[in-house]
Amino acid sequence: MGKYILGRILNMIPTLLIVAVIIFLITRMLPGNPAAVMLGPQASAEEIEVLTEKLGLNEPLYIQFFDYIGNLLQGNLGNSLTYNMPIIDLIMERFPNTVILAVSALLIAILVGVPAGIIAARKQNSIFDYAFTTFSLMGVSMPIFWLGIMLVLFFSVNLGWFPATGMGSMDEGIGDFISHLILPSIALATIPTAQFARITRSSMLEVISQDYVKTARSKGLHEFFVICKHAFKNALTPLLTVLGLQISSMLGGAVLTETIFSWPGIGLLIIDAIGKRDFVVVQNMVIFIALIYVVVNLLVDISYKLVNPRIKYSSGKGGTK
Amino acid sequence: MAESQAILQASDVVETNERSLFKKLIRNRFAAFGLFIMLLLILTAIFAPILATHSPDKMNVTKTLLGIGAEGHLLGTDNYGRDIFSRLVYGARISILVGLGAVLFGAVIGSLLGVIAGYFGGKFDSIIMRIMDGLSAFPFILLAITLMSVLGQGLLNVIIAIGIGNIPGFARVVRGQVLSVKQSEYIEVTRSLGAKHGRIIFHHVLPNSIAPLIVYATMSIAGAIISEASLSFLGLGVQPPTASWGSMLQDGKNFLVLNPHMATIPGLAILITVVGINLFGDGLRDALDPKMKV
């Protein structure tokens, strides 16, 4: 297990290096001088030249690249010109807010999606199952930015139950904080809830027809224990796959959700930085998200092995297995 | 001779399979409904100039924020006095163009890379799949946002940005198929008959990998449509004043109290379209491979 984890961590390095190369190429190889783009059309030639020099864009491309990689390896993400602070501080300030939003959305998704999937599997072909199928299909097809707007329209504008934007403050009390958190969490949780529900239903259907589940029932075990102890435990592996994918895609969903609800996380920061043409922030934020993404996938892979020790892994040679 | 006979027999099988596939799809009510929605969207996009009651970009400051059915405007007007129905109809064109264009872009490049990785293996496989891992190491929409922030707004740029995000998925699907198809006996026979790599790949390996590719492409269209709407909603999509469902939603967001239908209608259009494509995709997957049924 230890050897496997070490191998997977070492495998992360080339992936992250490739991410860094991709982001570097996107920001440097496309037409136009990034300094000119950052300063906008009104900038004078002198201003562009000064910024070009400051960002090291007048150096040959390979020197720019090695400088960039060297800084990344030292954890030196540089300073933001528009926010006037080190980028690492920006990340430390905003990332916890995104984590709060993502964790609450994930909790909603697990607490609603998994039981719904189990019930739908238990009551296959019932009215509940048909309603479940319809709602879960709508859930996975939902444009979350639209759902966010509809939640604001209904719960904030019409009913006035929850605030439409902002994060609230713990100084105002936990109630204020939670009331700000509810609508963005529901919006971000919609797609994962539907995905969890669908995958739980299908894997439960597969498992509950197995002989060992029938045996457990025939022994007179209570249905609750049959489902929870025998069936669900064995239906967990596909759910973990979806969990990893959903945590990762939540980081993308957070960009939209945070924009709609003005939630001050890294998603809103990226959109704000794009609006201010601060590509240094955008570049580093994307790399940071990629790092989180890769680490989450590693943790999911490790949890597979914990849930199902029979799973064997290849050495990782030859790309994705 | 033996090879051409085998190919003729194979093409008969493909034709029969196509007929039975279509029958299976039509018998599946959900898939048929999905197909109906997709056809409706395509027809709307094609006949947009006939269906639209007004010019989609024509502003009228004396008729802003009209309600549904007011003054000859079927779905009212937006904050610039533009007809919402006409913009909705023209917006279908953008969705279709981006949905198909981005998926085609991703499919062509991704399939090619997947074939090279799977067929030649070794170093080709390692290098290509590592790059694909890198491209997949950040959320799809974030890659598109980053690309658009550098490329700038525009329809072609949206297609390229979303298309690039689609490449790794297609590469993986095709690589997996190629790895299993290339072990088949008929590929061995073709190779022993002296066929070149290009012929084996384009005449035998790729055609036999097509079924999962079609299913994946169909599902990807839904993702591409949502991505385009997301980019336009964030102000990074098509150039204004071009009508796009995402940009209509962005405009509507600021008038939720005065004119809530400005935001409601384009969102519903996106939802119905994506549900339709997903229903059709589910049906197609079930018809092509019932084992994959969710």
Interface residues (C-beta under 8 A of the other chain):
Chain A: P14 T15 L16 L17 I18 V19 V21 I22 I23 I26 T27 L30 V37 L137 M138 V140 S141 M142 P143 F145 W146 L147 I149 M150 V152 L153 V157 R198 I199 S202 S248 S249 L251 G252 G253 V255 L256 T259 I260 I270 I271 I274 G275 F279 V282 V286 I289 A290 Y293 V294 K317 G318 G319 T320
Chain B: A117 G121 G122 D125 S126 I128 M129 R130 I131 M132 D133 G134 L135 A137 F138 P139 F140 I141 L142 I145 T146 L147 S149 V150 L151 R172 R175 A222 I226 A229 S230 F233 L234 G235 L236 G246 L249 G252 K253 L256 V257 P260 A263 T264 P266 G267 I270 L271 V274 V275 N278 L279 K293 V294
